[in-house]
């Protein structure tokens, strides 16, 4: 008997990083040495005080159901953090939902908002899950190309022209995956002016917000006066505190959306694991030395890798100002991005991602994760140079 999957499952995409990782692991099983620059996961341990808080929570009995939208004390700590980082005073904890990762916070906001045929504007290249979820919900993806010589921010005129009466959502991501770009404050203010007062929900994906290399923290559209009623902040602990495996994220929702989000949580995962929330509380309230040291190390790696890769014939490497990725332009090689990424994996033993894994406008670029040792990053560049020299 032939069983049939629901049609909607065919509209879901995947993350290219995990596909490349699987291929790289297969090569390693054959004895080939691979330098992994494909996965966007900090290569640092979760800070010890956070681990100890998680262990203590288990010993203290935090092994049962918790409140649907999260423990009040963690939501309160996030509210306090928003006052410091965004200038948002007294954000009601009822607007904050703790999730098992940032993806549910994103997904639930889309599910609560989008109807069939609604248009969703998002950056391209961009996190592939954006377009995947838009298609899954039968909305219409509207990718807007990012501009390299604008630090991978939008062409604001193109963005403005793309807003139509059917536009229901705009997704921003700053610092940005895969480019490492940070949207300048003046661009954020211009974007806010375009959408403010319209029936458009803005999702600002700020999962990399604490990893930046400029003097000032990235500016959030949520901090623009009057934007609270139409902005969703998506954030979490995976990147900032090296807690990817803990599955702990959150959304900050407009008040009118919160009840719907709570219903979606109840119908999906009931609540987020209690002991991980206690670890999250320690992450916010405890020392930040390890996190600051991690960012400093990423900066050192960025400087070394971008300088070295830019000297490879055919490569041009804009210097990222946030996150932990490099996104060099490889147009000078004359090799399509997908083909070059394949060649580097199988011939050079360097696992990276084609820019096309992040959308059609990513062609001509490769994404390298800087979540590996400085020694391995330098070795990877040497392998890339040698492989291309051989033709």
N, C-alpha and C positions, 0 to 999 in steps of 0.2 A: 504493500500500500504506500502510495506517495503522499507524504504530509506536506502541508503548505504553510509557510510563514506569512504573517501579516505583511501587507504591502509596505506599511510604514517602516519596517525594519530595513528595507532596501534603500531608504533615504538617509540612513545613518552613515556617517563617515567614520574614519579612525584617525589615530595619531601616527604619522609616519615614523616617529622616533622609535616606537615599539616594534614596528616592522623591521626597521634597520637593525635594532638591537637583536632581534631574533636571528637575522642573517649573520650578524657579527658573532653571536654565540655559536652558531653552526660552524663558522670558520675556525673559531677557537677550539672547538671539539676536534677539528682536523689537525690541530697543532700550530695554527697560524697565530702570530701575535698581533692583537688588534688594540689600537689606542681609541678609547671610547670618547668621542666628542659629539655624540648624538643625543644623549639623554639630558633633559633639563632638570637635573636634581642636584642640589648642593652635595659636594663630596666631603662634607664635614659631618661629624657626629652631632646628634642633638645635644645641646649643652647639658652638662651633668646635673645641674640643679633642676632642670625640667624632667629629666629621666627619674631622678629621685622623687620628685613630686608625683609622678605617675605611679611609681612603685608604692609610695606611701598611700596613695588613693586606693590602690588595690587592697592593701593591708587594712585600710580604714573602712572597707566595705562599699566603695563606690563601684559596685558591680551590678547595679540594678537600673531599672528605668529612671530617667530623669525628666524634667519638664520638656515638653515638646519643642519649644523654641530655645531651649538651653538654660543652664543654671543662671539664676539672677545675678550672682556675684561675678560671673564671667562676662555677662552682658553689660553689667555696670562698669567693669574694668575697660571694656571696649568703648563704652560711652565716654569714659574719662580720657582714653587715648585719642578719641576723635576731637575732643576739646583741645588737646595739645597739637595734634598733627594737622587738623583741618580748620581749627577755629570754630568748630561746631559745639556750641554750649548746650549742655543738658539734653542731649539726644535721649529720648525716652527709650527705656530698654525694651518696650513693647515693639519698637521698630527694628530691633536687632534679633536675627535668627542664627543660632549656632548650627552648623551643618557638618556632616562627615566629609569635609573637603570643600573647596571653593566651587567645584563644578555644580553640585546641587544648588548652591546659592544662585548661580547663573541660570541653571535650567528652570528652577522654580519661578524665577522672575519672568522668564520667557513664557512659561506655561500659564502664568497668571494674567498675562497681558496680551499675547498675540492671538489673533484670529486668522483663519485661512485667507490668504491673499494680502495680508498686511506686509508692508515693506520694511526691511531691517537693513540699515546702513552699518557697515563694519569695515575695519581696515583690511587691506590686502596688499602685501602678505600679512597674515594674522593667524592667531591661534585657530587651528582647523575646527575645533569644536563649535566655534561660533556658527559657521555656515552649516555644519552638520545638524545642529539643533534647530536652526531656522527652517531647514528643509523638512526635518522630522515633523515639525509643527505645521507644515503646509503654508508657511509664510514665504515671502519672496526675498531671497538674498540680494543685496545691492552692495557689491564690493567697491570700495573707493581706493584707488592705488595710492600708496605712500610715496613720497617724493624724496629721493636720496639726498639731493642738495638742500633740502629743508630739514635735515636731520631726521628723515623718515617721519615727518609730520604730514598732514593732509595738504593738498592744494585747496585752500579755503574756498576759492571760487567754484571749483568742481564740487566740493562738498555742498555748498549752498545750492547749486543748481540741481543736485541730486535729491533734494528734499521736495517731496510731492504731497498732495493731499492724502496719499495712502501711506506715507511714512509714519510708522508707529513706534519705531525704536531706533536708537543710535547707540552703537557700542564703541567705547573708547578703551584703550589699553595703554597705560603710561606709568612707568617704563614698559617698553613694548617687547613682546615675543613675536617674531624672532629677531628683530633688528637691533634691540637695545636702545632704540630711540626714546626720547622724552619729549612730550608735547610741550612747547613753550607756554608760559602763562598767558602771553598775549593771544596765542591761538585758542587756548581754552576759553578766554573771555569772549573772543569772537564767535566761537562755536555756541557758547551759552546764549549769546544774543540772537543767533539764528533759530534756536529751538525754544527759548523761554516763552511760556504762555501758550505753546502749541500742544496738541494732544500727542506728544512724543515722549516716551520714556527713555532716559539716558542710563545705560549701564556703564559704569566706570570700573573696569577691571584693574584693581590696584595690588595684585598679588606680589608684584616686584617693587612696591613703593618704597621699601626701606633699603633697596639696593640701588644706590645712585652715586655718581662720582663728581657731581658739580657741588658748588658751595651751598646751594639751596635745594631743599627737598622738592620733588615734583609737585606741581600745583594741581589740585583736584577740582573738577567742575562742581563737586558737591559743596565746595567752599564758596561758590558764587552766591551772593544773596538772592533769594527767591527760587533757587533750584531744588530745594529739599523735597518739594512735592512731586518732582518728576525725575528724581535721580535714585538709582540703586548703586550702592557701593558693594563690590565683591572683593573680599580679601581673605586671608587665612595665614596659617603658620608654617606652611610647607617650605616656602623659600626663605622667609625672614629668619626662621629659627631652625632650619634644617630638620623639619618634622614631616617630611612627605609621607612616611609610613604610618603616622599617627592619625591621618585623615581628619583634619580639624580645620574648618574654614567658617566663614560667616558672611551674611549679607546684612546690609543696612537698608531698609526699605521705607518708602513713603508710608505714612500712617494708613492711607486708604488701601494699601496692598497687603498689609501685615496679616490680616485674618485669612486671606486666601493662601498666603504662604504657609501659615500654620496648618491649614487643612491639607495642603500638599505634603507637608512633613508627616502628618499623622497617617496619611494614606500610603506613604512610601517606606520610611525608615523609623517611624515612631518618635525617635529622639537620637541624639548623638551620644556615643559612649561616654559614660560619666567620668571614668578615670582619665580619659584624654582631655576632658574639659578642665579637670583639676591641673593637669600638666600645662594646659593653655593659660590658666590663671598665673601659674608660676612663670611662664614665658613673658607675660606682660608686666608682672609686678616685680620680677627678680632682676638680677644684674644683666646688663646688655653687652658686657665686655666681649663675650664670644661672638656675638653677632657683628659687632663692630670690627673685630679682628677678621671675620670672614669677608666682610665687604672690602677691607683693606687688602686682603689677599686677592680678591677678585680684581681689584684695581691694578695690582701689580701684574697679574696674569694678562689682563686686558692690554696693558701698555706693551708688554713683551710680545704677545701674540700678534697684535695688530701691526706693530712695527715690522715683525718678521714676515708675516704673510703678505704684506704690501710690497715686499721685495721679490715675491715670486712673479715671474713674467706672466702677464695677463690678468693679474689680480690687482684690485684697488679696494682698500679697506677703510670705510668710514669708521671713525672711532666712536664706539657706543658710549652713551652717557648714563646708562642704567642697565639693570638686569645683569645676566652673566653670559651673554652671547656676543659673538662677532658675526657679522653678516656681510662678508666681502662680495664685491661685484666681480664676477669672473668673466665678464663679457669679452675681455681682451684675449681669452684663451681660444675663443671660437668654438668652444664645446658647450652644448646645452647642459644646463644645470643637472638634470636627472642623470644624464650619461656620465658627467664628470664625477658626481657623487658615487655612482656605481664603480667607476674606475678607481677612485681613491680607496674604496673599501676593499676591492679584490686585488688591486695591484700594489697599493701603498700600505694597506693595513690600517687605514684611518677611517673611522666611522663618523660620518657627518650627514647632514640632511640637505637635499635639494631644496632650493627656495620654493619650488613648486609644491612641496608638501604643505605650504602655507597659503596657497592660492596661485592663480594663474599669473598674477603680477610679481610673483617671486622668481620667475624665470630670469636667469642671468645672475643669480646669487646662490651662495651656499651658506647654511647656518652651522656654526661651530659652537658647541657648548664649552665654556671655560671651566666647567666643573671637573677638572682633572689637574694633576700636578703641573707646576711650571716646567719641570723637566720633560714631562710627556708632551706638553704643548709645543715646546721647542723641537722635540724629536719629530712630532707630527709634521711641522712645517718643513723640516728637512726631508722627510719622506715624500711629501707632496712635491717639493721642488725637484727631487731626483726622479720621481715617476713621470712628471710632465716633461722633463728634459729628455727622457727616453722616447717620448712620443707615444 
